[in-house]
């Protein structure tokens, strides 16, 4: 059995076992945990090929590392019955800044790049005011999450259209295509979840688990697309093609001349 299969299969088996033995609530918790856990796959691939990546992808790998740190911190605080909302709120601001830097590197026009970078301090100032002056640290910032989602859905669509018009690189070999697709799937799919998150978090709302399961599926999907994006660069080489060629060459030698 390939070594990576147990790492994929055992968490799924543990989830199924928890559903039977520990009940629905704990199964939901483990589902959320496994969703956050999938960021490890693109992160590892990104770290392997980091030195050969473009500047934009390097910033993106750093963002994935921050995702893992924030998810781990929030999960620990939640497990200890402590308020972890501030972790997600702070990460919203960090995520906006890093993604704007990434997108600014995907546009050639200086005016567009300047506008995207200039939006970072504006967003951070509004976020600071809305969170710590006019808002509360005990509630999710549904407004900022919704605004962020709309912005990056728009930018992802623009970048995808631009990359599709570029005939010099196949889309399957284009990391920008895969990463933008992952961001589009995630932010577009989660837009209504983020917009209604205040209502969904109210006690006794049964729709919460259903909506958050959608978020979980989208989170896993985007991490798969991110992984494909890093693999498409050829930098985190897994030697699959060379191994396949060696096997074919060995079979020909064993078969003998004329085979």
N, C-alpha and C positions, 0 to 999 in steps of 0.2 A: 504493500500500500504506500503511495507517495506520502512523504513526510508532512505535507501541508494539509492532507485530508483530515487527520484527527483534529487539527486545530479548528477546522470548519464544522466537523460532524459533532464533536463532543459538546460544544455549547448548545447545539440544536437538541441533542438528546437530553441535556440537562434541563432545557426549557420544557420539553415534553414531560419529563419526569416531575418537574415542579408543578406543572398544570394538574397532574393527577394526585400528587401528594401534599402540596402546600396550598392549593387553592388559587382562585382567580387573581386576587390582589397581588400576591407575590409573583405570579406569572407575568403580570403587567410590568412589575418592577424589573424583573429579569429581561423582559423584552426591551424595555428602554435601555437597560444596561448594555445589552448585546448590540443595540443600534449604535450607541456611542463607541462601542468596542471596534466596530468596523472601520473607523478612521485610521486604525493602526495599519491596515493594509496599504492604502495610498501613502501614508506617512513613511513606512519602511521603504517602499519603492522610491519615494522622493528623496529620502536620505541617501540611498544607494547611488542614485544618479545626480545628486545635488551639484557636484563640481562641474558637470557638463551641461547643466540646465541654463536656460536664458535667465536674465535678471528677474523677469516677471514670474517664472516658475519657481525660482528660489524664494521669492517673497511668499509665494503660495504655499510652499512647503513649510516655511516658518509659521504661517497662519494655521496649517494643519496641526503643527506641534502645539500651538496655543489652544486649538480646539480640544486636543486630548487633555491638556492641563486643566482647562476650565471645566470640561465634563467630569474629570476625576474629582476636582475640588467640589463641584456642585453635588455630585453623587455622594461624596463623603459627608458633606454638611447635611444633605437630606437624610442620609442613613442615621445621623446623630440627632435627627429631629430639630435641626437648626435652620434658620432662614438662609436659603441659597439663591434667592431671587437676584440679589445684588451681583452675583457672579455672572449670571446670564445678561444682566443689564450692562455691566462693564464690557462684557464680550461683544455686545452689539456695537458699541463704539469702536472697539478694537477691530472687529471684523470689517466694519465700513471703511476704516482707514486703510487696512491692508488690501482689501479688494479694489479700492479706488486706485491704489498704487499699481496693482496688477493690471487693471483695465487701461490705465494711462499708458502703460508700456505696449499695449496692443493696438494703439492708434498712432499713425504716422504724423498726422497734422499737429503742429505745435499748439495751435489754439485749443483744440479739443483736449490735449494732454494737460494744458495749463488749467482749463476749466475744471477738469476732473480733480486735479490735485488741490485746486483752490476750494473745492467743496468740502474737503476734509476738515479744516479748521471751522468752517461755518457749521457743519453738522455737529462737531464736538462742542462748540459753544452753545448751540441750541439744546443739545443733549444734556449738558451740564446744568443749564437753567431749568429745563423741564424735569430733570431727575432730582436734583438736590435743592432747588429753590421753590419751584411751583408744584413739584410732584412729591412722590413718596417712594422710599426704598423698599416698602412692603408690597408693592404691586408691580406686575409686569408692565413694561412700556409698550403697550400694543400699538400706539401711534408710531413710535420710532421703528418698531419691527415692520409695520406695514409700509412705511415710507421707504425703508431700506429694501424691502422686497420689490416694490414697484420700480425703484431705481435700477436694481440689478437685473430684474426681468427685462427692462428696456435695454440696458447695456448689453446683456447676453444676446438678445435678438439681433441687435446691430452688429455685434462682433461675428455672430454666426453667419449672417448675410454676407458680411465682408469676406469671411474665410471661404464661403461657398463660391464666391466669384473668383477667388484666387485659384487658378488652374495649375500653378507651379507645384503644389503639394497635394497629394491625395488626402482626403478628409480622414481616412482611417489612420494615416501616419501623422496627423496634425494634432499635437497636444492641446492647442488652443481650442479646437473644435470640441474635444472631449470634455475639457474643463468647463467651457462655456455651456455645454449641454447639461452637465451636472448642476451647475449653478441655476440654469433656467428651470430645470425640473424641480429643484429644491425650493426656490423662491416662488415660482408660479404655483406649485402645488400647495405650499404652506401659507399662501397669502390670506386665505379665508380663516385659517387656524390662528394666525397672528392677529388678524383684525378682530376676531371674536374671543381672544384668549381670556380677557377679563370675565366674560360671561361663562366661559367653559370652566374656569377655575372656581366658580362658586360652589359651595358645599351642596351635595345632593344632585348635581347635574350629571346625569348618566351619559350624556353625549361626550363628556370629557375623554373617556377612554377610547371611544371610537375615533374622535378627531385626532387624538395623540397617536393612535396606531397608524393613521395616515401619515403623520409626521415621521414616524419610525420607518415606515416603508420607503418614503421619499429620502430619508437620511441614508439608508442603506444603498438605495439606487444611486445617489450622487457619489457616494464613496466608491462604488464599483466603476462609475464613469471616470472618476478622478484616477483610479488605478489604471484603467485602460489608457488614459491620457499620458501618464508617466511611462507606461510600457511602449507607447507609440513612438517615444523619442529614441528608443534603442539604447538609452544610457543605462537604465537599470537592467542590463542584459542578463537573462536567465539561461542563455546558451541553448535555447530550445531548437533553433534552426540548425546550429552546428551539430547538436546531438542527433537530430534527425538525419542529417547528411552522413554522419559517421555510421549510423545503423544501416542506411541504404548501401553504403560502400562495403560494409562488412558482409551483408547478404549477397552482394554481387560476387565478392571474393569466394564465399563459401559455395555459391552456385557454380562457379567455374566459368571458363570461356563460353561464349555463345548464349549465356543465360539472359 
